[in-house]
Structures are given as structure tokens and as C-alpha cells.
């Protein structure tokens, strides 16, 4: 599993890459491997206002619908249109071509509540342990 060091991570298994006041958001390698092969994605439109931990889209698989929550608040300035025809990019390149939306961040302080790579790795390990103990 891949865990880039230059990102911030949320408990909802989304990542954020910050460049100035713009944030690029997608789901983590762990999340895409857990939910499996994707069938469809529905992302909110450009200019939509998103709150921190607010819904910005839904991923569909043959088994589940996976709600996508933004780790930061802001306005959607772009969405990855390639995903409409090439949804497998999320499975194959979750941190590259599989990104989902770009936001103009409203409050940089939203980043303070997110995890760095080491904290996210530990979170995933605990999450997997809990999942195994439930089964």
C-alpha cells in the first residue's frame, strides 16, 4: 500500500495535497483497495461550496455506495472529468490521475485536524485490526 509523505489524511480515508490556497482531494490507496472495483462516480459541480467533512461526491461499486467527504472547506474549482470515462484511474493511480476535486480552500486551519503520513498509517492499522476482530 502506498502512503505519500507530502499529503494530509482524514479519518474518512481522503487525502489532500495543498498548493497555496488550492487543495487537490482524492481517496487513499487503502480506501480504493477496500472498496474494490468502481462502477461510477458522481462529483459535485464546480463552484459548489463544501464544508470541512462535507459531502462532495459518491462512488458506486457493485457492492456499496461510498460517500466522499472533503477534509477541508472551500469552493470546488475543478473536478476530474477523466474519471467519468476512466474510473479505474482511482484504483490504479489514487494519488495521481485518480484525484477527484480541486478546491479553493476557505480556511487553512482545516488542515490542523488532519493526519500526517505516520499518523494515517497507524490509523489504518488500527482500523484493519478492528475490522478483523468483527469478522
matplotlib code that plots the C-alpha trace (Angstrom):
import matplotlib.pyplot as plt

x = [0.0, 1.2, 1.3, 2.8, 4.6, 3.6, -0.2, -2.5, -5.1, -8.6, -10.3, -12.7, -9.8, -9.4, -6.2, -5.4, -2.4, -2.0, -0.6, -1.1, -4.8, -5.8, -6.3, -6.5, -8.5, -8.9, -9.3, -6.4, -4.8, -6.2, -9.7, -9.7, -8.4, -11.0, -14.0, -12.8, -13.6, -15.5, -18.5, -19.5, -18.6, -20.8, -18.9, -20.5, -20.3, -17.7, -18.5, -20.2, -19.4, -18.2, -17.8, -15.0, -16.1, -18.9, -20.1, -18.5, -19.5, -20.4, -18.5, -20.5, -19.3, -21.2, -21.5, -21.7, -22.0, -19.1, -19.7, -16.8, -16.2, -13.8, -11.1, -11.2, -13.8, -13.9, -15.2, -14.8, -12.7, -12.3, -13.3, -11.5, -13.7, -11.4, -13.0, -16.3, -14.9, -11.8, -13.0, -10.3, -7.7, -8.9, -7.9, -4.6, -3.4, -5.3, -2.7, -2.1, -4.5, -7.2, -7.6, -11.2, -11.7, -9.7, -10.9, -10.0, -9.7, -11.8, -9.8, -6.2, -6.8, -8.9, -5.5, -4.7, -7.2, -5.7, -3.2, 0.4, 1.5, 2.7, -0.5, -2.6, -0.5, -1.3, -4.9, -5.2, -3.5, -6.0, -8.9, -7.8, -7.4, -11.0, -12.4, -10.7, -11.9, -15.5, -15.5]
y = [0.0, 3.5, 6.4, 9.6, 11.7, 15.1, 14.7, 15.2, 12.4, 12.3, 9.6, 9.3, 8.0, 11.0, 12.8, 16.4, 18.0, 21.7, 24.2, 27.7, 28.1, 25.3, 21.8, 18.7, 15.8, 12.1, 8.8, 6.9, 3.8, 1.9, 3.2, 2.2, -1.3, -1.7, -0.7, -2.6, -2.1, 1.0, 1.4, 5.0, 8.3, 11.3, 14.5, 17.9, 20.6, 23.3, 26.4, 24.2, 25.2, 22.4, 22.4, 20.6, 16.9, 17.8, 15.5, 16.2, 13.0, 9.4, 6.3, 3.3, -0.3, -3.5, -3.9, -0.5, 3.3, 5.1, 8.7, 11.1, 13.7, 16.6, 17.0, 20.8, 23.5, 25.6, 26.0, 23.4, 25.0, 21.8, 18.2, 15.4, 14.8, 11.9, 9.8, 9.8, 7.6, 6.2, 5.4, 2.8, 5.7, 5.8, 2.2, 2.4, 5.9, 7.2, 9.9, 10.9, 10.8, 9.4, 12.7, 13.8, 17.5, 20.7, 23.3, 26.9, 26.5, 28.7, 28.1, 26.8, 25.9, 22.9, 21.3, 21.2, 18.5, 16.1, 13.4, 13.2, 10.0, 8.3, 9.0, 7.8, 4.5, 3.9, 4.8, 2.3, -0.4, 0.1, 0.2, -3.1, -4.7, -3.7, -4.9, -8.3, -8.7, -8.0, -10.7]
z = [0.0, -0.9, 1.6, 0.1, 2.7, 1.2, 1.9, 4.8, 5.5, 7.0, 9.1, 6.1, 4.0, 1.8, 1.2, 0.4, -1.4, -0.8, -3.2, -1.9, -1.2, -3.6, -2.3, -4.5, -3.0, -3.6, -1.8, -0.4, -1.7, 1.3, 0.6, -3.1, -2.3, 0.4, -1.7, -4.8, -8.4, -9.1, -11.5, -11.3, -9.6, -9.1, -8.1, -7.1, -9.7, -10.0, -7.8, -5.2, -1.6, 0.5, 4.3, 6.1, 6.3, 3.9, 1.1, -2.3, -4.2, -4.2, -5.6, -6.7, -6.7, -7.3, -3.5, -1.9, -2.3, -0.8, 0.3, -0.3, 2.4, 2.0, 4.5, 4.1, 3.4, 0.2, -3.3, -6.0, -8.7, -10.8, -10.9, -12.6, -15.7, -16.8, -14.1, -15.9, -18.6, -16.9, -13.3, -12.9, -12.6, -8.9, -8.4, -10.4, -9.5, -6.4, -5.8, -9.4, -12.3, -9.9, -8.0, -7.7, -7.0, -6.6, -4.0, -3.3, 0.5, 2.7, 6.0, 6.1, 9.7, 8.5, 7.8, 11.5, 12.2, 9.6, 10.0, 8.6, 6.9, 10.1, 11.9, 9.0, 8.7, 12.4, 11.9, 9.0, 11.1, 14.0, 11.5, 9.9, 13.4, 14.3, 11.0, 11.5, 15.1, 14.0, 11.3]

ax = plt.figure().add_subplot(projection="3d")
ax.plot(x, y, z, "-o")
ax.set_aspect("equal")
plt.show()
